[in-house]
Amino acid sequence: MANDFNQKIIEEFRANDGRVGGPFEGARLLLLTTTGARSGAPHTTPLGYLPDADGQVLVIASAAGAPRHPAWYHNLVANPRVHVETGVFTYEADAVVLTGEEREAAFARAVESDDGWAGYQSRTARTIPVVALRPVAHDGPPTISGSQSFGDVLVRIHGVLRRELALIRQEVAASGASLGAQLRLNCLSLCQGLHNHHEGESQGMFPMLAQQFPGSADVLARLEDEHRRVAELIGELQRAVAAEKPDPVATLAEVDRLSAELEAHLVYEEEQLIPLFDR
């Protein structure tokens, strides 16, 4: 039954760029493929995750408070190199089991953001492991799953940015009187992702388009100006989140400003660049 349930989630996840319905609708979800500790065969499991610093993410081996660690945890302890799917992107990562104060701080952030984790820990005598998935540095940038046109890929990446920004807005709006440590990390992770996406466009995609389509110079210049404006807003959000005592009201205002500017930018970019890619 559990395998059938997971398989349906996996299929829905892969068919919809990481979006699923049911109990996991709106959740941050990834697919983790480990190598069987005994069989050596690949095993894929859908897992919730927490954004973390330096591009890594955290997964928690709660097994809903079961008395034993889940199979995927035993697999990655035996074979730490894993494969990660985030809906649009896929990459290889090294799984590192956190220990000591690092594990305690990470689990405390998780509990602060969702007290369900504390409920799982209370049901079991084992210490629930927290695992960092660290992208392999020499493996290059994440791979785009599937084989679509440049225009399709652009829209899919934009969809990821839109969903994460909407989720963060929802989290900030519901945060109450203060911003928890995990929510602050969520915001900073989004900021870094936006920065990386725009840097990739400015350094790679835009020069290629300028060479192939000289008539697009004005469009590309406007997009570069919009990148600079979005970068300014990212900086404002980062400063709001990094304050000693972040103000949720001020942070929400910065998220809303960034959301409005970014949506206008994404719409214009899609309108102008997809016809070029189609040509």
C-alpha positions as CSV (number, residue, x, y, z in Angstrom):
1,M,0.0,0.0,0.0
2,A,2.8,2.4,0.9
3,N,4.6,1.7,-2.3
4,D,1.5,2.2,-4.4
5,F,0.9,5.5,-2.6
6,N,4.4,6.7,-3.2
7,Q,4.4,5.6,-6.8
8,K,1.3,7.7,-7.5
9,I,3.0,10.8,-5.9
10,I,6.2,10.1,-8.0
11,E,4.2,9.9,-11.2
12,E,2.2,13.1,-10.4
13,F,5.4,14.9,-9.3
14,R,7.2,14.1,-12.6
15,A,4.2,14.9,-14.8
16,N,3.6,18.3,-13.2
17,D,7.1,19.8,-12.5
18,G,7.0,18.9,-8.9
19,R,3.4,19.9,-8.2
20,V,1.2,17.4,-6.4
21,G,-2.3,17.4,-4.9
22,G,-3.8,15.7,-1.9
23,P,-2.0,15.9,1.5
24,F,1.2,17.3,0.0
25,E,-0.4,20.1,-2.1
26,G,1.6,23.3,-1.7
27,A,4.4,21.5,0.2
28,R,8.1,21.7,-0.7
29,L,8.7,18.2,-2.1
30,L,11.6,16.4,-3.8
31,L,12.2,12.9,-5.1
32,L,15.2,11.2,-3.6
33,T,16.8,8.3,-5.3
34,T,19.1,6.1,-3.2
35,T,21.0,3.0,-3.9
36,G,19.7,-0.1,-1.9
37,A,22.0,-1.0,0.9
38,R,21.5,-4.7,0.2
39,S,20.2,-4.9,-3.3
40,G,22.2,-2.2,-5.0
41,A,19.1,-1.2,-6.9
42,P,17.8,2.4,-7.2
43,H,14.9,3.3,-4.9
44,T,13.0,6.6,-5.3
45,T,11.1,8.2,-2.4
46,P,9.1,11.4,-2.3
47,L,10.2,13.6,0.7
48,G,9.4,17.0,2.1
49,Y,12.5,19.2,2.5
50,L,13.8,22.3,4.1
51,P,15.9,24.9,2.3
52,D,19.3,25.5,3.9
53,A,22.4,27.5,3.3
54,D,24.9,27.1,0.5
55,G,22.5,25.5,-1.9
56,Q,21.9,22.4,0.2
57,V,18.6,21.1,1.4
58,L,17.6,19.1,4.5
59,V,15.5,16.0,4.7
60,I,14.3,14.4,7.9
61,A,14.1,10.7,8.5
62,S,11.0,10.8,10.7
63,A,9.0,7.9,9.2
64,A,6.1,9.6,11.0
65,G,7.6,8.7,14.3
66,A,8.0,5.0,13.6
67,P,10.3,3.0,15.9
68,R,12.9,2.3,13.0
69,H,14.6,4.6,10.6
70,P,13.1,4.5,7.1
71,A,14.7,2.4,4.4
72,W,15.9,5.4,2.4
73,Y,18.0,6.5,5.4
74,H,19.7,3.1,5.7
75,N,20.4,3.3,1.9
76,L,22.1,6.7,2.0
77,V,24.2,5.8,5.0
78,A,25.5,2.8,3.0
79,N,25.7,4.8,-0.2
80,P,25.9,8.6,0.3
81,R,25.8,9.6,-3.3
82,V,22.1,10.2,-4.2
83,H,20.0,11.6,-7.1
84,V,17.7,14.5,-6.4
85,E,14.7,15.7,-8.5
86,T,13.0,19.0,-7.6
87,G,10.4,19.0,-10.4
88,V,12.3,20.9,-13.1
89,F,15.9,20.3,-12.0
90,T,17.8,17.1,-11.3
91,Y,21.2,16.8,-9.7
92,E,23.6,14.5,-7.9
93,A,24.2,15.1,-4.3
94,D,26.2,13.8,-1.3
95,A,24.0,12.9,1.7
96,V,25.5,13.9,5.0
97,V,23.9,12.9,8.3
98,L,24.1,15.9,10.7
99,T,25.3,15.3,14.2
100,G,25.7,17.2,17.5
101,E,24.8,20.8,17.6
102,E,24.4,21.1,13.9
103,R,21.7,18.4,14.0
104,E,20.0,19.9,17.0
105,A,19.8,23.4,15.5
106,A,18.5,22.1,12.2
107,F,15.8,20.0,13.9
108,A,14.8,23.0,16.1
109,R,14.3,25.1,13.0
110,A,12.1,22.4,11.5
111,V,10.0,22.2,14.7
112,E,9.7,26.0,14.8
113,S,8.3,26.0,11.3
114,D,6.0,22.9,11.8
115,D,5.5,21.4,15.2
116,G,4.5,18.1,13.5
117,W,8.2,17.2,13.6
118,A,8.1,17.5,17.4
119,G,5.1,15.2,17.4
120,Y,7.0,12.6,15.4
121,Q,10.0,12.7,17.8
122,S,7.7,12.3,20.8
123,R,6.4,9.0,19.4
124,T,9.7,7.3,19.1
125,A,12.7,6.5,21.3
126,R,15.2,7.0,18.5
127,T,16.7,10.4,17.6
128,I,15.2,11.3,14.3
129,P,18.1,11.9,11.8
130,V,18.4,15.1,9.8
131,V,20.3,14.7,6.5
132,A,21.9,17.4,4.4
133,L,21.8,16.9,0.6
134,R,24.8,18.7,-0.8
135,P,25.0,19.2,-4.6
136,V,28.1,17.7,-6.0
137,A,30.3,20.7,-6.8
138,H,32.1,19.2,-9.9
139,D,28.8,18.0,-11.4
140,G,28.0,21.4,-12.9
141,P,24.7,23.1,-12.8
142,P,21.4,21.2,-12.2
143,T,20.0,19.4,-15.3
144,I,16.7,20.3,-16.7
145,S,14.4,17.2,-16.6
146,G,12.7,16.2,-19.8
147,S,13.5,17.5,-23.3
148,Q,11.6,20.6,-24.2
149,S,12.3,23.7,-26.2
150,F,14.1,26.7,-24.7
151,G,10.8,28.4,-24.5
152,D,9.2,25.6,-22.5
153,V,12.2,25.4,-20.2
154,L,12.0,29.1,-19.5
155,V,8.3,28.9,-18.6
156,R,8.9,25.9,-16.4
157,I,11.7,27.7,-14.5
158,H,9.5,30.8,-14.1
159,G,6.8,28.5,-12.7
160,V,9.2,27.3,-10.0
161,L,10.1,30.9,-9.0
162,R,6.5,32.0,-8.9
163,R,5.4,29.0,-6.7
164,E,8.3,29.5,-4.3
165,L,7.7,33.2,-4.0
166,A,3.9,32.7,-3.4
167,L,4.7,30.0,-0.8
168,I,7.1,32.4,1.1
169,R,4.5,35.2,1.0
170,Q,2.0,32.8,2.5
171,E,4.5,31.7,5.2
172,V,5.5,35.3,6.1
173,A,1.8,36.4,6.2
174,A,1.1,33.6,8.7
175,S,4.2,34.0,10.8
176,G,2.7,36.1,13.6
177,A,4.8,38.5,15.6
178,S,8.3,37.2,14.5
179,L,10.0,35.4,11.7
180,G,11.4,32.0,12.6
181,A,14.9,30.9,11.7
182,Q,13.7,28.4,9.0
183,L,11.5,31.0,7.4
184,R,14.4,33.4,7.2
185,L,16.4,30.7,5.5
186,N,13.5,30.1,3.0
187,C,13.6,33.8,2.1
188,L,17.4,33.9,1.7
189,S,17.3,30.6,-0.4
190,L,14.8,32.2,-2.8
191,C,16.9,35.3,-3.1
192,Q,19.9,33.3,-4.0
193,G,18.0,31.2,-6.5
194,L,16.6,34.3,-8.2
195,H,20.1,35.8,-8.3
196,N,21.6,32.7,-9.9
197,H,18.8,32.5,-12.5
198,H,19.3,36.1,-13.6
199,E,23.1,35.8,-13.6
200,G,22.7,32.7,-15.9
201,E,20.5,34.6,-18.3
202,S,22.7,37.7,-18.3
203,Q,25.9,35.8,-18.9
204,G,24.7,33.0,-21.1
205,M,21.2,33.3,-22.7
206,F,21.1,37.1,-23.5
207,P,24.5,37.2,-25.3
208,M,23.5,34.2,-27.4
209,L,20.2,35.9,-28.3
210,A,21.9,39.2,-29.1
211,Q,24.2,37.4,-31.5
212,Q,21.5,35.5,-33.3
213,F,18.9,38.3,-33.2
214,P,20.5,41.7,-33.5
215,G,17.0,43.3,-33.6
216,S,16.4,42.2,-30.0
217,A,18.9,44.7,-28.6
218,D,16.2,47.0,-27.1
219,V,14.3,44.1,-25.5
220,L,17.5,42.6,-24.0
221,A,18.5,46.0,-22.7
222,R,15.2,46.4,-20.9
223,L,15.4,42.9,-19.5
224,E,18.9,43.7,-18.1
225,D,17.5,46.9,-16.5
226,E,14.7,44.8,-14.9
227,H,17.3,42.4,-13.6
228,R,19.1,45.2,-11.9
229,R,15.8,46.4,-10.4
230,V,14.9,42.9,-9.2
231,A,18.4,42.6,-7.7
232,E,17.8,45.8,-5.7
233,L,14.6,44.4,-4.3
234,I,16.3,41.1,-3.5
235,G,18.8,43.2,-1.5
236,E,16.0,44.9,0.3
237,L,14.4,41.6,1.2
238,Q,17.7,40.2,2.4
239,R,18.3,43.1,4.6
240,A,14.8,42.9,6.1
241,V,15.3,39.2,6.8
242,A,18.8,39.6,8.2
243,A,17.8,42.2,10.8
244,E,18.5,41.3,14.4
245,K,14.7,41.1,15.0
246,P,13.0,40.9,11.6
247,D,9.7,42.6,11.4
248,P,7.1,40.4,9.6
249,V,5.1,43.4,8.4
250,A,8.1,45.0,6.8
251,T,9.3,41.7,5.4
252,L,5.9,41.0,3.9
253,A,5.9,44.5,2.3
254,E,9.3,43.6,0.7
255,V,8.0,40.3,-0.5
256,D,5.0,42.0,-2.1
257,R,7.2,44.6,-3.9
258,L,9.5,41.8,-5.2
259,S,6.5,39.7,-6.3
260,A,5.0,42.6,-8.3
261,E,8.2,43.6,-10.0
262,L,9.2,40.0,-10.7
263,E,5.8,39.0,-12.1
264,A,5.9,41.9,-14.5
265,H,9.4,41.0,-15.5
266,L,8.6,37.3,-16.1
267,V,5.5,38.1,-18.2
268,Y,7.5,40.5,-20.4
269,E,10.4,38.1,-20.8
270,E,8.1,35.3,-21.8
271,E,6.2,37.5,-24.3
272,Q,9.4,38.7,-25.9
273,L,11.8,35.7,-25.8
274,I,9.6,32.7,-26.5
275,P,8.9,33.9,-30.1
276,L,12.7,34.2,-30.6
277,F,13.2,30.7,-29.2
278,D,10.5,29.3,-31.5
279,R,12.3,30.8,-34.5
